[in-house]
């Protein structure tokens, strides 16, 4: 459990009282979720982090400090099992480890803080290697420009997919140093109640404290990996502070040479190949691309340019998926381009033991590009 979260949030608890009264929570039916909440006691959440085969973290934030914070969970809507938060200090941000779970299993859950309870939601543990998994990759939400209208439409379409987990390719908010940006993001992204979110750092996160408060990620939280079903997923920090550092590079090599999943997917913010406004991260490509190619990476997902582009270079499929809600960019065609389009969208990925398929989907459900990789 991420014990370091308690003290920072306790210090800002008074500020959060002013924010939480207008945020709402979801419907009691776990198949129906909205941005309307039952109790003004909650600023945001609950949402899951690090959904592993036998454990999961559940986080949420309350408007006022609470001392008794629990996750009620189970295989049915009765949610008869209870996991409590460790520690007795009153604070506003809560993270509870739920353990003793079975792999490839859906659980119902709700959270209770000093008697105030959330709606009922679901989470799923990580799948066994032989099981098929379905997840979503998208990025560049940054909804301040239109009051989060398009980001909400994309998020609602993602929620309808009911993915096991969602990967963000970065730039979730306009400026990660400001807490209100994160409240807006979570309020617009109702899928987080039922699908575990795994983000990477974009340039707009700016290494702000709130990113590390709200997310409990594996390893050092800046770069990490996890397995789910037949997929091994690597999340990297492509910002200048760590992009060319020896520590991340050495970790990447070690990680890629030690896993045994059939498919390898790598995610980071700045694209190697892009025909959009920002263009290619050429120097980073010179360093990282040979490593990804050597270890047989199947797909690389990026953001940064607010468009969609699919490229295939040296046997690796590269996807720019930056249509999560930020203002769209014009996109052209490069010598590497298979398909490109200026559109809001997300990528729905399905992986089994022998095949990976990906569909690029607009918020209205239109599939405008797709590809498959077989082993």
C-alpha positions as CSV (number, residue, x, y, z in Angstrom):
1,X,0.0,0.0,0.0
2,X,1.2,3.5,-0.7
3,X,1.6,4.8,2.8
4,X,3.2,8.1,1.7
5,X,-0.1,9.5,0.4
6,X,-1.6,10.1,3.8
7,X,0.5,13.1,4.9
8,X,0.3,15.2,1.8
9,X,-3.5,14.9,1.6
10,X,-4.0,15.5,5.3
11,X,-2.3,18.9,4.8
12,X,-4.7,20.0,2.1
13,X,-7.8,18.5,3.5
14,X,-9.4,21.9,4.3
15,X,-9.0,23.1,0.7
16,X,-10.8,20.0,-0.6
17,X,-13.9,20.7,1.4
18,X,-14.6,23.6,-0.9
19,X,-14.2,21.4,-4.0
20,X,-16.1,18.3,-3.1
21,X,-19.6,19.6,-2.5
22,X,-20.3,19.9,-6.3
23,X,-18.8,16.5,-7.4
24,X,-21.0,13.5,-7.6
25,X,-20.7,9.8,-7.7
26,X,-22.6,7.3,-9.9
27,X,-25.7,5.1,-9.9
28,X,-26.4,2.2,-7.6
29,X,-26.6,-0.3,-10.5
30,X,-22.9,-1.2,-11.4
31,X,-23.9,-1.3,-15.1
32,X,-25.1,2.3,-15.0
33,X,-22.5,5.0,-14.2
34,X,-22.9,8.8,-14.4
35,X,-21.2,11.8,-13.0
36,X,-24.0,12.4,-10.5
37,X,-23.1,11.4,-6.9
38,X,-25.1,10.1,-4.1
39,X,-23.2,12.0,-1.3
40,X,-21.3,15.3,-1.3
41,X,-18.8,13.5,1.1
42,X,-16.7,12.4,-1.9
43,X,-14.5,14.6,-4.0
44,X,-13.6,11.8,-6.4
45,X,-13.5,8.0,-6.7
46,X,-13.5,5.3,-5.8
47,X,-11.2,3.9,-8.5
48,X,-8.8,1.0,-8.6
49,X,-5.0,0.8,-9.0
50,X,-2.6,-2.1,-9.6
51,X,-5.3,-4.7,-10.3
52,X,-3.1,-7.8,-9.9
53,X,-4.1,-11.5,-9.9
54,X,-4.7,-11.7,-6.2
55,X,-4.9,-8.1,-4.9
56,X,-6.1,-4.6,-5.9
57,X,-5.8,-1.1,-4.5
58,X,-8.9,1.0,-4.1
59,X,-8.5,4.8,-3.7
60,X,-10.9,7.7,-3.1
61,X,-11.0,11.2,-1.7
62,X,-13.4,12.7,0.8
63,X,-14.2,16.3,1.3
64,X,-13.5,16.2,5.1
65,X,-11.0,14.0,7.0
66,X,-12.3,10.6,7.9
67,X,-11.0,8.0,10.3
68,X,-12.9,4.8,9.4
69,X,-12.4,4.0,5.7
70,X,-13.3,0.6,4.3
71,X,-13.8,-1.2,1.0
72,X,-16.8,-3.6,1.0
73,X,-16.4,-6.2,-1.7
74,X,-17.4,-9.6,-2.8
75,X,-18.4,-11.8,-5.7
76,X,-22.0,-10.7,-5.5
77,X,-23.8,-7.3,-4.9
78,X,-24.0,-8.2,-1.2
79,X,-20.3,-7.3,-0.8
80,X,-19.9,-9.1,2.4
81,X,-16.1,-8.9,2.7
82,X,-14.5,-5.8,4.3
83,X,-11.0,-4.5,3.9
84,X,-10.0,-1.5,6.0
85,X,-7.4,1.3,5.8
86,X,-4.4,1.0,8.0
87,X,-3.7,3.8,10.4
88,X,-5.9,5.9,12.6
89,X,-5.2,9.5,11.6
90,X,-8.1,11.4,10.1
91,X,-7.3,12.4,6.5
92,X,-9.0,13.0,3.1
93,X,-7.3,10.7,0.7
94,X,-7.8,6.9,1.2
95,X,-6.1,3.9,-0.3
96,X,-7.0,0.3,0.8
97,X,-5.4,-2.9,-0.2
98,X,-7.9,-5.6,-1.1
99,X,-6.2,-9.0,-1.0
100,X,-7.1,-12.7,-1.1
101,X,-8.6,-12.4,-4.6
102,X,-8.8,-14.9,-7.4
103,X,-7.3,-14.2,-10.8
104,X,-9.5,-13.5,-13.9
105,X,-12.4,-12.7,-11.6
106,X,-14.9,-9.8,-11.4
107,X,-15.8,-8.4,-8.0
108,X,-18.4,-5.9,-6.8
109,X,-17.2,-3.1,-4.4
110,X,-18.2,0.1,-2.7
111,X,-16.3,2.3,-0.2
112,X,-17.4,3.6,3.1
113,X,-15.9,6.6,5.0
114,X,-17.3,7.3,8.5
115,X,-20.6,5.8,7.5
116,X,-21.0,7.6,4.1
117,X,-20.9,5.1,1.3
118,X,-20.4,5.2,-2.4
119,X,-22.4,3.6,-5.2
120,X,-21.7,0.0,-6.1
121,X,-19.1,-0.7,-8.8
122,X,-17.0,-3.6,-10.1
123,X,-13.3,-4.3,-10.7
124,X,-11.6,-7.3,-12.3
125,X,-8.3,-8.9,-11.2
126,X,-5.6,-9.5,-13.7
127,X,-6.1,-12.4,-16.1
128,X,-4.2,-15.6,-16.3
129,X,-1.7,-15.8,-19.2
130,X,-3.9,-18.1,-21.2
131,X,-7.0,-15.9,-20.9
132,X,-8.1,-13.3,-23.4
133,X,-8.0,-9.6,-22.2
134,X,-9.8,-6.5,-23.5
135,X,-8.5,-3.1,-22.7
136,X,-8.3,0.5,-24.0
137,X,-5.4,2.8,-24.9
138,X,-5.9,6.6,-25.4
139,X,-4.4,9.9,-24.5
140,X,-4.3,13.7,-24.4
141,X,-7.5,14.6,-22.5
142,X,-6.8,18.1,-21.5
143,X,-10.4,19.2,-21.4
144,X,-10.1,22.7,-20.0
145,X,-10.5,24.3,-23.4
146,X,-14.1,23.1,-23.9
147,X,-15.1,22.5,-20.3
148,X,-14.3,18.8,-20.7
149,X,-17.1,18.2,-23.2
150,X,-15.2,16.1,-25.8
151,X,-13.1,14.4,-23.1
152,X,-16.3,13.3,-21.4
153,X,-17.7,11.9,-24.7
154,X,-14.6,9.9,-25.3
155,X,-14.6,8.6,-21.7
156,X,-18.3,7.6,-21.9
157,X,-17.6,5.6,-25.1
158,X,-14.7,3.9,-23.3
159,X,-16.9,3.1,-20.3
160,X,-19.4,1.4,-22.7
161,X,-16.6,-1.0,-23.7
162,X,-16.2,-2.2,-20.1
163,X,-12.4,-2.8,-20.5
164,X,-10.4,-4.6,-17.9
165,X,-8.1,-1.6,-17.7
166,X,-7.3,1.6,-19.5
167,X,-3.9,3.0,-20.5
168,X,-3.4,6.7,-20.9
169,X,-0.6,7.9,-23.1
170,X,-0.2,11.1,-21.1
171,X,-1.4,14.7,-20.9
172,X,-4.4,13.8,-18.9
173,X,-4.8,17.4,-17.7
174,X,-3.7,20.9,-18.7
175,X,-1.3,21.4,-15.8
176,X,-0.6,18.6,-13.4
177,X,0.6,20.9,-10.7
178,X,-3.0,22.1,-9.9
179,X,-5.4,19.9,-7.9
180,X,-8.5,21.2,-9.6
181,X,-7.3,19.9,-12.9
182,X,-7.3,16.4,-11.5
183,X,-10.7,16.7,-10.0
184,X,-12.0,17.7,-13.4
185,X,-10.3,14.8,-15.1
186,X,-11.7,12.2,-12.7
187,X,-15.1,13.7,-12.8
188,X,-15.1,13.5,-16.6
189,X,-13.7,10.0,-16.7
190,X,-16.4,7.8,-15.1
191,X,-14.8,4.6,-16.5
192,X,-12.3,4.8,-13.7
193,X,-14.8,3.3,-11.2
194,X,-14.8,0.0,-13.0
195,X,-11.6,-0.1,-15.1
196,X,-8.1,0.3,-13.7
197,X,-6.3,3.3,-15.1
198,X,-2.6,3.1,-15.9
199,X,-1.2,6.4,-17.0
200,X,2.2,7.5,-18.4
201,X,3.7,10.9,-17.8
202,X,3.1,13.5,-20.5
203,X,4.7,16.9,-20.6
204,X,1.5,18.6,-19.2
205,X,1.7,16.5,-16.0
206,X,4.8,18.6,-15.2
207,X,5.8,16.0,-12.5
208,X,3.2,17.7,-10.3
209,X,2.7,16.3,-6.8
210,X,-1.0,15.5,-7.5
211,X,0.0,12.9,-10.2
212,X,1.9,11.0,-7.6
213,X,-0.9,11.5,-5.0
214,X,-3.7,10.2,-7.2
215,X,-1.9,7.3,-8.8
216,X,-0.4,4.3,-7.1
217,X,1.7,2.7,-9.8
218,X,4.2,-0.1,-9.9
219,X,7.9,0.3,-9.5
220,X,8.9,4.0,-9.2
221,X,5.7,5.3,-10.8
222,X,7.6,7.1,-13.5
223,X,8.4,3.9,-15.5
224,X,6.9,0.5,-14.7
225,X,5.5,-2.6,-16.2
226,X,2.7,-5.1,-15.5
227,X,1.2,-8.3,-16.9
228,X,-2.4,-9.0,-17.7
229,X,-3.3,-12.1,-19.6
230,X,-1.0,-12.7,-22.6
231,X,0.1,-9.0,-22.6
232,X,3.2,-7.6,-21.0
233,X,2.8,-3.8,-20.9
234,X,5.7,-1.4,-20.4
235,X,5.0,2.3,-19.5
236,X,7.9,4.7,-19.8
237,X,8.7,8.4,-19.1
238,X,9.7,10.0,-22.4
239,X,10.1,13.5,-20.9
240,X,13.5,15.2,-21.0
241,X,14.1,14.7,-17.3
242,X,14.3,10.9,-17.6
243,X,14.2,10.0,-21.4
244,X,17.9,9.8,-21.8
245,X,18.8,8.6,-18.3
246,X,20.8,5.4,-17.7
247,X,18.5,4.2,-14.9
248,X,15.4,4.0,-17.1
249,X,17.3,2.6,-20.0
250,X,18.9,-0.2,-17.9
251,X,15.6,-1.0,-16.3
252,X,13.9,-1.2,-19.8
253,X,16.5,-3.7,-21.1
254,X,16.2,-5.8,-18.0
255,X,12.4,-5.8,-18.1
256,X,12.2,-6.7,-21.8
257,X,14.6,-9.6,-21.5
258,X,12.9,-11.2,-18.4
259,X,9.2,-11.4,-19.1
260,X,7.5,-14.4,-20.8
261,X,4.1,-13.0,-22.0
262,X,3.3,-13.7,-25.7
263,X,2.8,-10.0,-26.6
264,X,4.8,-7.0,-25.6
265,X,3.2,-3.5,-25.7
266,X,5.2,-0.3,-24.9
267,X,3.5,3.0,-24.0
268,X,5.0,6.5,-23.6
269,X,4.0,10.0,-24.5
270,X,6.3,11.4,-27.3
271,X,6.0,9.5,-30.6
272,X,8.9,8.2,-32.7
273,X,6.9,8.6,-35.9
274,X,4.3,11.3,-36.2
275,X,2.9,13.5,-39.1
276,X,1.2,15.8,-36.7
277,X,2.1,19.2,-35.2
278,X,4.9,18.0,-32.9
279,X,6.4,15.5,-35.3
280,X,9.0,12.8,-34.5
281,X,11.0,12.4,-31.3
282,X,14.0,11.6,-33.4
283,X,16.8,11.6,-30.8
284,X,14.7,9.4,-28.5
285,X,14.0,7.1,-31.4
286,X,17.7,6.6,-32.1
287,X,18.3,5.4,-28.6
288,X,15.1,3.4,-27.7
289,X,13.9,2.0,-31.1
290,X,16.8,-0.5,-31.5
291,X,16.1,-1.9,-28.0
292,X,12.4,-2.3,-28.8
293,X,13.2,-3.9,-32.1
294,X,15.8,-6.2,-30.6
295,X,13.4,-7.6,-28.0
296,X,10.5,-8.1,-30.4
297,X,8.1,-5.4,-29.1
298,X,4.8,-5.8,-31.0
299,X,3.1,-2.4,-30.6
300,X,4.1,1.1,-29.3
301,X,1.4,3.5,-28.2
302,X,2.1,7.2,-27.9
303,X,0.2,10.5,-27.6
304,X,1.4,14.2,-27.7
305,X,0.0,14.9,-31.2
306,X,-3.8,15.3,-30.9
307,X,-4.7,12.9,-33.7
308,X,-4.6,9.3,-34.8
309,X,-1.8,7.8,-36.8
310,X,-0.7,4.2,-37.5
311,X,2.8,3.4,-38.8
312,X,4.8,0.2,-39.2
313,X,8.6,0.4,-39.1
314,X,11.0,-2.5,-38.7
315,X,8.3,-4.9,-37.7
316,X,6.8,-2.7,-35.0
317,X,3.4,-1.1,-35.2
318,X,3.5,2.5,-33.9
319,X,0.2,4.2,-32.9
320,X,-0.3,7.8,-32.1
321,X,-3.5,8.0,-30.1
322,X,-3.9,11.6,-28.9
323,X,-7.6,12.1,-29.5
324,X,-8.8,11.9,-25.9
325,X,-10.4,15.3,-25.8
326,X,-7.7,18.0,-26.2
327,X,-8.0,20.4,-29.2
328,X,-7.3,18.3,-32.4
329,X,-4.3,18.8,-34.6
330,X,-4.0,18.5,-38.3
331,X,-2.2,15.3,-39.4
332,X,-0.6,14.5,-42.7
333,X,1.2,11.4,-44.2
334,X,4.8,10.4,-43.7
335,X,6.8,7.7,-45.4
336,X,6.0,5.5,-42.4
337,X,2.3,6.2,-42.3
338,X,-0.3,3.4,-42.9
339,X,-3.3,5.5,-41.8
340,X,-3.9,8.9,-40.2
341,X,-6.9,11.0,-39.3
342,X,-7.7,14.1,-37.3
343,X,-10.4,12.8,-34.9
344,X,-11.4,12.2,-31.3
345,X,-11.0,8.5,-30.6
346,X,-9.7,5.7,-28.4
347,X,-8.1,2.3,-29.2
348,X,-9.8,-0.9,-28.1
349,X,-7.3,-3.8,-27.9
350,X,-8.0,-7.5,-27.5
351,X,-5.2,-10.0,-26.8
352,X,-5.2,-13.8,-26.6
353,X,-2.4,-16.3,-26.7
354,X,-1.9,-16.1,-30.4
355,X,-3.3,-12.8,-31.7
356,X,-3.5,-9.1,-30.9
357,X,-6.3,-7.0,-32.5
358,X,-6.8,-3.2,-32.2
359,X,-9.7,-1.0,-33.4
360,X,-9.5,2.8,-33.5
361,X,-13.0,4.0,-32.6
362,X,-14.7,7.4,-32.6
363,X,-17.0,8.4,-29.7
364,X,-20.0,7.6,-31.9
365,X,-18.9,4.0,-32.2
366,X,-17.4,4.3,-35.8
367,X,-14.4,2.0,-36.3
368,X,-12.1,3.9,-38.6
369,X,-9.0,1.8,-38.5
370,X,-8.0,-1.6,-37.3
371,X,-5.1,-4.1,-37.4
372,X,-4.1,-7.5,-36.2
373,X,-0.8,-9.2,-35.2
374,X,-0.4,-12.9,-34.9
375,X,2.3,-15.1,-33.3
